[in-house]
Amino acid sequence: MLITRDPHDIALRLKEIDPSYELHFNNRTSRFELKDGSGATLIVFPYDRMDERMVRHARRTRAERLAEIIREIDLANERAEKRALRIRENAAEDGLREAADRFYADRKRKGAG
């Protein structure tokens, strides 16, 4: 269902970003969708009501920002990889420390017996 008017002028504000944008509500999925003039779905909004987030989301995900979006994804992936590496290193360090503690405790016990 095409939405042309709404209390917060979200449909109009989306058209200000790109005149070919059309805001639709998909009754089958109960989701708002942003389509272009050809009817192709550009965005399925993750929001359950129309509000300013839709306008911000549409601006943030425009094709003109593709290079910036890719940089953001790459940075996020790099941070996640570093975090995962730190977690693995800490787990290995903890395992080695526990093994060393057991080794020395065993040596001490044998030496005392």
ABEGO torsion letter per residue (X at the ends): XBBABBAAGAAAAAAAABAABBBBBBAAAGBBBBBBAAGBBABBBABABBBAAAAAAAAAABAAAAAAAAAAAAAAAAAAAAAAAAAAAAAAAAAAAAAAAAAAAAAAAAAAX
